[in-house]
Amino acid sequence: MKRAIPFIKYRFFAITISVLVIIAGVGLTIAQDGFNLGIDFQPGLRTQVHIDGANVDAETVRLLIDREIDGVQVISVGDPAEMNFMIRVQDDGDLDDFNAVMTERITNLLRQSYGAVEVLETAYVGPRFSQDLTGNAIWLVIGALGLILVYIWFRFRLTYAVSAIV
């Protein structure tokens, strides 16, 4: 005995649920201040340092630097015993030579407290570059979705293409 499930009968219910889930996702993303963009999309400085001769954790380093520099993020990189930390400071546009000034301030703070500090890597992304990169990424995603739409429209039907993109 075969049992037939009438999927077509419930299509409006399924469409309604899908639309509600999409709206809820967009609403929650906006409520949480948008997407969490990485270092490439936010202006700021990322510095990797090695602290020699001290046994500290990322939270201790963050608290030390946060006294002088607001909004700093610190994470431990690699083996915690090696004392390598990635320090991230966001550029709000107040300083002209943000890269050099912040690198110097961070290393001076760490040297005053822990002694020997070696800067392993420094990467700076300026405000204009990050804004351009974000805009280009959005346009590339829209373009890719448009090309997918055209391909599915050509290969199948427009209704399938639109529903696939949505």
Backbone as a chain_set.jsonl record, in Angstrom:
{"seq": "MKRAIPFIKYRFFAITISVLVIIAGVGLTIAQDGFNLGIDFQPGLRTQVHIDGANVDAETVRLLIDREIDGVQVISVGDPAEMNFMIRVQDDGDLDDFNAVMTERITNLLRQSYGAVEVLETAYVGPRFSQDLTGNAIWLVIGALGLILVYIWFRFRLTYAVSAIV", "coords": {"N": [[0.837, -1.181, 0.0], [0.703, 2.084, -1.012], [1.445, 5.269, 0.21], [0.307, 8.474, -0.324], [1.555, 11.685, -0.099], [0.291, 14.838, 0.065], [1.999, 17.261, -1.006], [1.727, 19.613, -2.474], [-0.595, 20.669, -1.574], [0.091, 21.908, 0.803], [1.716, 24.05, 0.124], [1.442, 26.883, 0.358], [1.513, 27.244, 3.085], [4.126, 26.354, 3.579], [5.568, 28.28, 2.148], [4.88, 30.581, 3.565], [6.009, 30.02, 6.095], [8.722, 29.899, 5.33], [9.18, 32.558, 4.46], [8.732, 33.923, 6.87], [10.847, 32.912, 8.432], [13.051, 33.91, 7.012], [12.62, 36.691, 7.285], [12.808, 36.895, 10.074], [15.504, 36.152, 10.415], [16.865, 38.257, 9.072], [15.962, 40.392, 10.634], [17.028, 39.734, 13.192], [19.748, 39.837, 12.611], [20.084, 42.562, 12.049], [19.324, 43.585, 14.545], [21.449, 42.784, 16.106], [23.503, 44.544, 15.553], [24.302, 44.173, 12.881], [26.414, 42.325, 10.567], [29.235, 40.511, 11.847], [32.069, 41.768, 11.072], [35.297, 40.946, 9.771], [38.873, 41.563, 10.257], [39.671, 42.551, 7.786], [37.568, 44.08, 6.918], [37.141, 46.085, 8.712], [38.381, 49.158, 9.894], [41.587, 49.384, 11.311], [44.255, 48.278, 13.537], [46.241, 45.407, 13.655], [48.261, 43.57, 15.663], [50.788, 41.246, 16.264], [52.398, 39.935, 19.007], [55.215, 38.782, 20.952], [55.753, 37.859, 24.192], [58.408, 37.703, 26.282], [59.687, 35.812, 28.928], [57.651, 36.173, 30.79], [54.704, 35.001, 32.429], [51.715, 35.157, 31.409], [48.219, 35.601, 30.651], [45.806, 36.037, 27.953], [43.681, 37.649, 28.818], [44.782, 39.105, 30.961], [46.702, 40.617, 29.595], [44.986, 42.077, 27.942], [43.541, 43.588, 29.851], [45.617, 45.179, 30.853], [46.394, 46.718, 28.592], [43.978, 47.885, 27.964], [43.581, 49.837, 29.842], [44.862, 52.09, 28.886], [44.234, 52.239, 26.161], [41.244, 52.31, 24.539], [38.76, 49.782, 23.848], [40.262, 47.534, 23.005], [41.182, 44.337, 21.666], [42.309, 41.166, 22.601], [43.84, 38.124, 21.868], [45.093, 34.841, 22.488], [47.658, 33.322, 20.614], [48.468, 30.358, 19.005], [50.392, 27.964, 20.885], [49.671, 28.322, 24.288], [51.802, 28.45, 26.1], [53.861, 29.632, 24.749], [53.483, 32.369, 24.771], [52.44, 34.158, 22.777], [50.565, 36.733, 21.367], [47.691, 38.132, 19.778], [46.852, 41.338, 19.097], [44.303, 43.597, 18.735], [43.246, 46.723, 17.61], [40.817, 49.126, 17.062], [40.527, 51.591, 14.518], [39.438, 54.782, 14.863], [39.736, 57.08, 13.456], [40.879, 59.335, 14.645], [43.653, 59.766, 14.971], [46.487, 60.778, 13.012], [48.758, 59.247, 12.116], [48.052, 56.469, 12.713], [48.877, 53.745, 12.682], [51.717, 53.687, 13.336], [51.733, 55.121, 15.778], [49.982, 53.653, 17.499], [51.194, 51.118, 17.502], [53.601, 51.715, 18.77], [52.639, 52.662, 21.281], [51.402, 50.331, 22.292], [53.557, 48.463, 22.421], [55.233, 49.843, 24.223], [53.637, 49.89, 26.563], [53.494, 47.125, 27.109], [56.228, 46.5, 27.435], [56.888, 48.006, 29.697], [55.539, 46.615, 31.67], [56.143, 43.868, 31.343], [58.725, 43.534, 30.396], [60.862, 42.161, 28.096], [59.633, 42.383, 24.905], [58.607, 41.312, 21.787], [57.738, 42.381, 18.6], [56.006, 40.587, 16.331], [54.43, 40.677, 14.028], [52.679, 43.098, 12.107], [49.704, 44.502, 10.98], [47.868, 46.808, 9.143], [44.779, 48.27, 8.415], [43.291, 50.747, 6.665], [40.648, 53.248, 7.111], [39.372, 54.083, 4.702], [40.102, 52.102, 2.841], [38.96, 49.803, 4.012], [36.271, 50.461, 3.828], [35.931, 50.586, 1.04], [36.523, 47.927, 0.424], [34.454, 46.539, 1.724], [32.225, 47.526, 0.307], [32.85, 46.586, -2.298], [32.793, 43.813, -1.836], [30.088, 43.409, -1.242], [28.909, 44.128, -3.715], [30.058, 42.16, -5.345], [28.902, 39.814, -4.316], [26.215, 40.307, -4.911], [26.42, 40.402, -7.712], [27.28, 37.751, -8.241], [25.042, 36.325, -7.345], [23.222, 37.294, -9.221], [24.283, 36.206, -11.623], [23.957, 33.485, -11.06], [21.186, 33.434, -10.972], [20.577, 34.055, -13.68], [21.725, 31.807, -14.961], [20.226, 29.617, -13.865], [17.727, 30.408, -14.733], [18.065, 30.266, -17.52], [18.665, 27.542, -17.76], [16.576, 26.17, -16.47], [13.747, 27.376, -15.284], [12.401, 30.694, -14.829], [10.971, 31.024, -12.452], [12.028, 29.002, -10.85], [14.628, 29.921, -10.657], [14.378, 32.383, -9.271], [13.261, 31.506, -6.834], [15.356, 29.887, -5.951], [17.41, 31.75, -5.53], [16.244, 33.381, -3.578]], "CA": [[0.0, 0.0, 0.0], [1.468, 3.319, -1.131], [0.799, 6.416, 0.836], [0.592, 9.706, -1.047], [1.578, 12.881, 0.741], [-0.064, 15.968, -0.818], [2.875, 18.402, -0.729], [1.211, 20.799, -3.139], [-1.677, 21.192, -0.743], [0.673, 22.691, 1.901], [2.747, 24.944, -0.406], [1.307, 28.238, 0.897], [1.995, 27.153, 4.465], [5.588, 26.268, 3.511], [6.063, 29.586, 1.702], [4.705, 31.503, 4.688], [7.035, 29.688, 7.088], [10.02, 30.303, 4.779], [9.267, 34.017, 4.488], [8.865, 34.33, 8.269], [12.2, 32.573, 8.88], [13.957, 34.867, 6.379], [12.417, 37.996, 7.933], [13.363, 36.793, 11.431], [16.964, 36.165, 10.285], [17.292, 39.623, 8.748], [15.689, 41.224, 11.812], [18.0, 39.43, 14.249], [21.054, 40.343, 12.178], [20.069, 44.014, 12.252], [19.247, 43.842, 15.986], [22.763, 42.523, 16.697], [24.441, 45.477, 14.923], [24.757, 43.704, 11.574], [27.349, 41.213, 10.502], [30.494, 40.666, 12.548], [33.058, 41.838, 10.016], [36.65, 40.622, 10.19], [39.9, 42.602, 10.221], [39.755, 43.129, 6.452], [36.443, 44.965, 6.665], [37.081, 47.108, 9.753], [39.652, 49.878, 9.978], [42.285, 49.198, 12.572], [45.593, 47.716, 13.601], [46.376, 44.07, 14.235], [49.67, 43.36, 15.987], [51.113, 39.996, 16.962], [53.583, 40.142, 19.844], [55.718, 37.685, 21.777], [56.228, 38.35, 25.486], [59.433, 36.772, 26.732], [60.023, 35.811, 30.349], [56.487, 36.41, 31.652], [53.658, 33.988, 32.307], [50.457, 35.889, 31.447], [47.202, 35.131, 29.711], [45.278, 37.078, 27.072], [42.829, 38.564, 29.583], [45.672, 39.996, 31.707], [47.273, 41.553, 28.624], [43.892, 42.966, 27.521], [43.274, 44.529, 30.943], [46.735, 46.113, 30.915], [46.343, 47.654, 27.46], [42.673, 48.562, 27.97], [43.662, 51.015, 30.718], [45.355, 53.213, 28.088], [43.646, 52.241, 24.82], [39.876, 51.777, 24.63], [38.239, 48.84, 22.864], [41.281, 46.625, 22.494], [40.869, 42.913, 21.715], [43.535, 40.377, 22.701], [43.669, 36.67, 21.889], [46.326, 34.066, 22.511], [47.902, 32.68, 19.326], [49.321, 29.181, 19.111], [50.516, 27.33, 22.191], [49.668, 29.353, 25.334], [53.097, 28.516, 26.777], [54.789, 30.449, 23.954], [53.183, 33.773, 25.066], [52.19, 34.943, 21.577], [49.233, 37.334, 21.451], [47.213, 38.984, 18.682], [46.22, 42.512, 19.691], [43.512, 44.297, 17.707], [42.765, 48.035, 18.025], [40.036, 49.718, 15.986], [40.882, 52.963, 14.158], [38.252, 55.631, 14.776], [40.061, 58.229, 12.618], [41.353, 60.484, 15.421], [45.095, 59.941, 14.828], [46.961, 60.823, 11.631], [49.622, 58.093, 11.86], [47.505, 55.492, 13.657], [49.679, 52.524, 12.687], [52.962, 53.865, 14.097], [51.446, 55.578, 17.143], [49.404, 52.56, 18.299], [52.212, 50.074, 17.682], [54.525, 52.209, 19.792], [51.959, 52.679, 22.583], [51.19, 48.946, 22.745], [54.837, 47.864, 22.82], [55.715, 50.516, 25.44], [52.863, 49.385, 27.703], [53.899, 45.744, 27.404], [57.611, 46.503, 27.925], [56.895, 48.534, 31.064], [55.014, 45.624, 32.605], [56.659, 42.502, 31.183], [60.124, 43.492, 29.979], [61.179, 41.896, 26.692], [58.484, 42.182, 24.026], [58.996, 41.311, 20.381], [56.624, 42.524, 17.664], [56.184, 39.588, 15.285], [53.724, 41.041, 12.801], [51.76, 44.229, 12.22], [48.885, 44.726, 9.784], [46.986, 47.961, 9.315], [43.771, 48.488, 7.382], [42.777, 52.103, 6.812], [39.196, 53.39, 7.023], [38.915, 54.176, 3.308], [40.291, 50.783, 2.23], [37.968, 48.858, 4.532], [34.974, 50.856, 3.278], [35.929, 50.131, -0.35], [36.497, 46.462, 0.414], [33.093, 46.129, 2.093], [31.354, 47.823, -0.831], [33.162, 45.65, -3.38], [32.319, 42.479, -1.462], [28.626, 43.394, -1.394], [28.602, 44.107, -5.15], [30.435, 40.852, -5.888], [27.878, 38.842, -3.911], [25.024, 40.604, -5.72], [26.726, 39.955, -9.077], [27.277, 36.286, -8.279], [23.641, 35.888, -7.272], [22.617, 37.604, -10.519], [24.731, 35.21, -12.595], [23.276, 32.235, -10.724], [19.799, 33.63, -11.41], [20.535, 33.926, -15.144], [22.0, 30.419, -15.334], [19.078, 28.766, -13.541], [16.649, 30.843, -15.623], [18.36, 29.697, -18.828], [18.678, 26.068, -17.698], [15.279, 25.654, -16.017], [12.7, 28.395, -15.41], [12.618, 31.893, -14.016], [10.428, 30.829, -11.098], [12.997, 28.21, -10.097], [15.787, 30.769, -10.394], [14.051, 33.342, -8.222], [13.112, 30.806, -5.556], [16.687, 29.424, -5.53], [18.143, 32.908, -5.02], [15.596, 33.8, -2.32]], "C": [[0.883, 1.245, 0.0], [0.688, 4.452, -0.493], [1.232, 7.682, 0.105], [0.517, 10.878, -0.077], [1.339, 14.081, -0.174], [0.752, 17.227, -0.509], [2.329, 19.704, -1.317], [0.127, 21.468, -2.297], [-1.137, 22.148, 0.338], [1.684, 23.735, 1.414], [2.64, 26.36, 0.159], [1.746, 28.297, 2.352], [3.525, 27.143, 4.483], [6.194, 27.607, 3.089], [5.977, 30.59, 2.84], [5.762, 31.269, 5.761], [8.412, 30.134, 6.6], [10.207, 31.812, 4.842], [9.438, 34.509, 5.92], [10.27, 34.043, 8.814], [13.213, 33.553, 8.287], [13.845, 36.236, 7.042], [12.998, 37.987, 9.346], [14.891, 36.831, 11.389], [17.502, 37.546, 9.997], [17.092, 40.53, 9.957], [16.683, 40.985, 12.933], [19.4, 39.914, 13.88], [21.14, 41.848, 12.402], [20.066, 44.349, 13.741], [20.593, 43.629, 16.682], [23.85, 43.344, 16.021], [25.046, 44.942, 13.63], [25.714, 42.542, 11.67], [28.618, 41.533, 11.276], [31.609, 40.603, 11.513], [34.453, 41.583, 10.577], [37.589, 41.802, 10.043], [39.954, 43.272, 8.862], [38.672, 44.162, 6.189], [36.296, 46.059, 7.719], [38.419, 47.835, 9.81], [40.307, 49.644, 11.335], [43.635, 48.547, 12.406], [45.534, 46.344, 14.257], [47.87, 43.823, 14.423], [49.836, 42.03, 16.709], [52.425, 40.199, 17.704], [53.941, 38.857, 20.585], [56.274, 38.302, 23.05], [57.168, 37.299, 26.048], [59.664, 36.921, 28.236], [58.864, 36.082, 31.286], [55.463, 35.304, 31.404], [52.314, 34.681, 32.501], [49.477, 35.262, 30.468], [46.644, 36.327, 28.93], [44.437, 38.093, 27.84], [43.668, 39.556, 30.383], [46.285, 41.049, 30.787], [46.201, 42.548, 28.173], [43.604, 44.014, 28.587], [44.375, 45.577, 31.059], [46.627, 47.169, 29.814], [45.06, 48.471, 27.487], [42.656, 49.774, 28.904], [44.059, 52.263, 29.94], [44.653, 53.355, 26.744], [42.277, 51.58, 24.911], [39.576, 50.783, 23.518], [39.253, 47.9, 22.265], [40.805, 45.178, 22.633], [42.186, 42.148, 21.711], [43.17, 38.908, 22.712], [45.043, 36.013, 21.895], [46.451, 33.328, 21.178], [48.846, 31.513, 19.536], [49.282, 28.577, 20.509], [50.554, 28.41, 23.276], [51.004, 29.497, 26.066], [54.094, 29.396, 26.027], [54.594, 31.945, 24.16], [53.121, 34.642, 23.807], [50.748, 35.434, 21.619], [48.948, 38.169, 20.219], [46.421, 40.115, 19.333], [45.565, 43.307, 18.565], [42.976, 45.589, 18.291], [42.037, 48.652, 16.835], [40.415, 51.178, 15.786], [39.602, 53.774, 14.012], [38.539, 56.928, 14.028], [40.592, 59.439, 13.35], [42.834, 60.785, 15.198], [45.5, 59.928, 13.354], [47.791, 59.588, 11.281], [49.262, 56.98, 12.839], [48.396, 54.266, 13.794], [50.911, 52.663, 13.57], [52.693, 54.223, 15.549], [50.935, 54.421, 18.002], [50.396, 51.43, 18.52], [53.187, 50.464, 18.782], [53.885, 52.194, 21.177], [51.791, 51.269, 23.139], [52.498, 48.331, 23.217], [55.402, 48.526, 24.075], [54.96, 50.03, 26.671], [53.299, 47.974, 28.096], [55.32, 45.685, 27.956], [57.707, 47.019, 29.35], [56.461, 47.473, 32.067], [55.717, 44.275, 32.539], [58.1, 42.428, 30.708], [60.272, 43.284, 28.478], [59.921, 41.551, 25.898], [58.969, 42.295, 22.592], [57.743, 41.417, 19.517], [56.886, 41.58, 16.496], [55.57, 40.013, 13.956], [52.805, 42.222, 13.084], [51.016, 44.372, 10.897], [47.921, 45.867, 10.078], [46.054, 48.06, 8.121], [43.163, 49.855, 7.645], [41.271, 52.172, 6.629], [38.677, 53.397, 5.587], [39.01, 52.818, 2.622], [39.228, 49.793, 2.712], [36.58, 49.172, 4.006], [34.863, 50.401, 1.82], [35.808, 48.619, -0.441], [35.109, 45.933, 0.756], [32.136, 46.363, 0.936], [31.581, 46.869, -1.992], [32.666, 44.241, -3.075], [30.805, 42.365, -1.632], [28.256, 43.325, -2.871], [28.969, 42.776, -5.785], [29.416, 39.77, -5.528], [26.607, 39.051, -4.735], [25.243, 40.147, -7.164], [26.706, 38.449, -9.219], [25.851, 35.741, -8.215], [22.903, 36.169, -8.584], [23.006, 36.6, -11.587], [24.091, 33.839, -12.33], [21.824, 32.29, -11.181], [19.675, 33.437, -12.919], [20.766, 32.48, -15.575], [20.798, 29.514, -15.061], [17.882, 29.129, -14.417], [16.841, 30.229, -17.016], [18.196, 28.179, -18.816], [17.31, 25.499, -17.347], [14.178, 26.678, -16.306], [13.026, 29.571, -14.512], [12.096, 31.703, -12.598], [11.365, 29.987, -10.243], [14.207, 29.063, -9.724], [15.516, 31.744, -9.241], [13.93, 32.656, -6.87], [14.456, 30.282, -5.06], [17.483, 30.57, -4.93], [17.566, 33.359, -3.683], [15.946, 32.796, -1.244]], "O": [[1.705, 1.436, 0.896], [-0.529, 4.574, -0.633], [2.429, 7.919, -0.058], [-0.453, 11.035, 0.663], [2.117, 14.311, -1.099], [0.27, 18.142, 0.158], [2.463, 20.768, -0.713], [-0.031, 22.689, -2.321], [-1.828, 23.085, 0.739], [2.444, 24.261, 2.228], [3.669, 26.985, 0.416], [2.295, 29.306, 2.795], [4.148, 27.831, 5.293], [7.226, 28.016, 3.622], [6.908, 31.367, 3.054], [6.344, 32.223, 6.277], [9.189, 30.69, 7.376], [11.27, 32.293, 5.234], [10.221, 35.428, 6.159], [10.816, 34.844, 9.572], [14.135, 33.983, 8.981], [14.859, 36.871, 7.33], [13.614, 38.966, 9.769], [15.513, 37.474, 12.235], [18.486, 37.971, 10.603], [17.957, 41.348, 10.269], [17.139, 41.938, 13.565], [20.154, 40.353, 14.749], [22.153, 42.35, 12.89], [20.733, 45.295, 14.16], [20.851, 44.224, 17.729], [24.993, 42.898, 15.922], [26.2, 45.24, 13.324], [25.816, 41.869, 12.696], [29.03, 42.691, 11.352], [32.042, 39.519, 11.122], [34.755, 41.954, 11.711], [37.157, 42.914, 9.739], [40.256, 44.462, 8.785], [38.837, 45.028, 5.33], [35.392, 46.887, 7.612], [39.474, 47.2, 9.779], [39.65, 49.702, 12.374], [44.099, 48.297, 11.294], [44.867, 46.148, 15.273], [48.643, 43.861, 13.465], [49.106, 41.731, 17.654], [53.433, 40.585, 17.113], [53.105, 37.982, 20.809], [57.154, 39.162, 23.002], [56.78, 36.151, 26.264], [59.817, 38.032, 28.742], [59.082, 36.211, 32.491], [55.377, 34.75, 30.308], [51.825, 34.785, 33.626], [49.857, 34.497, 29.581], [46.973, 37.478, 29.217], [44.483, 39.285, 27.534], [43.307, 40.729, 30.478], [46.378, 42.223, 31.147], [46.484, 43.738, 28.038], [43.441, 45.193, 28.273], [44.091, 46.742, 31.336], [46.753, 48.365, 30.075], [45.058, 49.631, 27.074], [41.799, 50.646, 28.765], [43.645, 53.37, 30.286], [44.492, 54.467, 26.242], [42.167, 50.423, 25.315], [40.067, 50.916, 22.396], [39.11, 47.503, 21.109], [40.114, 44.833, 23.592], [43.077, 42.444, 20.915], [42.298, 38.484, 23.47], [46.017, 36.558, 21.377], [45.473, 32.776, 20.673], [49.895, 31.654, 20.165], [48.28, 28.666, 21.217], [51.379, 29.321, 23.202], [51.3, 30.567, 26.598], [55.073, 29.856, 26.614], [55.456, 32.729, 23.762], [53.686, 35.736, 23.777], [49.825, 34.66, 21.871], [49.835, 38.83, 19.68], [45.439, 39.872, 20.035], [46.207, 43.643, 17.57], [42.328, 45.579, 19.338], [42.575, 48.696, 15.729], [40.602, 51.917, 16.752], [38.776, 53.491, 13.144], [37.672, 57.799, 13.966], [40.748, 60.494, 12.735], [43.232, 61.95, 15.233], [44.944, 59.18, 12.551], [47.548, 58.952, 10.256], [50.069, 56.6, 13.687], [48.642, 53.8, 14.906], [51.127, 51.842, 14.461], [53.344, 53.697, 16.452], [51.411, 54.232, 19.121], [50.439, 50.844, 19.602], [53.553, 49.642, 19.622], [54.514, 51.764, 22.145], [52.013, 51.04, 24.328], [52.55, 47.74, 24.296], [55.993, 47.843, 24.912], [55.569, 49.784, 27.712], [53.452, 47.673, 29.279], [55.59, 44.895, 28.86], [58.519, 46.527, 30.133], [56.962, 47.438, 33.191], [55.874, 43.608, 33.561], [58.649, 41.329, 30.627], [59.858, 44.128, 27.684], [59.239, 40.565, 26.178], [59.654, 43.25, 22.227], [56.802, 40.641, 19.679], [57.859, 41.745, 15.76], [56.124, 39.741, 12.891], [52.228, 42.33, 14.166], [51.625, 44.365, 9.827], [47.252, 45.892, 11.111], [46.477, 47.949, 6.97], [42.591, 50.098, 8.707], [40.674, 51.261, 6.056], [37.652, 52.782, 5.294], [38.095, 52.426, 1.898], [38.667, 49.038, 1.917], [35.789, 48.261, 3.762], [33.822, 49.89, 1.408], [35.079, 48.094, -1.283], [34.642, 44.977, 0.138], [31.324, 45.495, 0.616], [30.625, 46.394, -2.604], [32.17, 43.553, -3.966], [30.302, 41.348, -2.108], [27.38, 42.546, -3.249], [28.262, 42.307, -6.676], [29.107, 38.908, -6.351], [25.997, 38.088, -5.199], [24.343, 39.566, -7.771], [26.18, 37.919, -10.198], [25.498, 34.813, -8.942], [22.06, 35.378, -9.008], [22.162, 36.18, -12.378], [23.729, 33.126, -13.266], [21.295, 31.314, -11.712], [18.776, 32.738, -13.386], [20.074, 31.982, -16.463], [20.397, 28.735, -15.926], [17.108, 28.252, -14.802], [15.888, 29.732, -17.615], [17.649, 27.602, -19.757], [16.922, 24.455, -17.871], [13.738, 26.821, -17.447], [13.812, 29.466, -13.571], [12.714, 32.174, -11.643], [11.49, 30.227, -9.042], [14.744, 28.949, -8.622], [16.345, 31.897, -8.344], [14.437, 33.162, -5.869], [14.676, 30.237, -3.85], [18.164, 30.384, -3.921], [18.313, 33.682, -2.76], [15.514, 32.941, -0.101]]}, "num_chains": 1, "name": "protein.A"}
